[in-house]
């Protein structure tokens, strides 16, 4: 019996590098999981010569994982959008809607037990908006369709993860979006996720919001009124957590191994540090969902789309992590 988990790979925005990275990574993916693509077969076929892939695309009508092999990439059409007029590296309402459809199809199939997890290639937020879909990204679609209110976007690389209390929001709105409860929820989620990945409870460091952790209230009081109480409550519940730490101190300590998990207050506070540390090996994980979902930690890369230059490393790493988490469901 094949013990590799069944993973659905969503193609994302076909005008971006999604088809290319799937085609280029395909031989490596077969050793990690039983993969099947949810997307557009014709756009995947166009990507094959770009990356000199010897495989052929096999159009399937059902999630038939047995069709996958070194010479065959099974692709289940996940949308009825007409993509013939889509131009590589250009925002398109049709491509935006199709990317949404691929994700929804993968979510529904996974929840129905047809797969153990989902790995997503990048979509384009402007494409979603052009299609009339007011979502800031994958994470919010996943949370809505699975009925989850308490979730987190996590970046992971080499045993270190960062969860974000606020995510796709304007920086000016971050302060109003923070609360003691929201911080506590993210501490709990990152503790649960990393316990699964590490096989033990992690050391969690919580980032301050203000410079120098506010220097005793000189630069704000959120550390005292919001972050410290959340840390104290999490510690009382048995979580190995400390903070708030100034960000420049915290990420240096995390790099040196003092922490396996970090809770950042806003998007760039966590993203910049982890991507500098991990580069192409960074993986996006959705924590708190009833299904396994990981993703590449980069965008559609319109600047190189259609040129056969895209690096599939993040996709391969995302599949590795998804396979580890999905194995628990087998």
ABEGO torsion letter per residue (X at the ends): XBABBBBBBBAEBAABAAAAAAAAAAAAAAAABBBBBBEBAAAAAAAAAAAGBABBBBBBABBBAAABBAABBBBBBABABBAAABBBGBBBAAAAAAAAAAAAAAAAAAAAGABABBBBBBBBAAAAAAAGBBBAEAAAAAAAAAGBABBBBBBBBGGBBBBBABBBBBAAAAAAABBAAAAAAAAAAAAAAAAAAAGBBBBBBBBBABBGGGGGGAAEAAAAAAAAAAAAAAAAAGBBBBOBBBAAAAAAAAAAGABABBBBABAAAAAAAAAAAAEAABBBBBBGBABBBBBBABBAGAAABGAGABBAAAAAAAAAAAAAAAAAAX
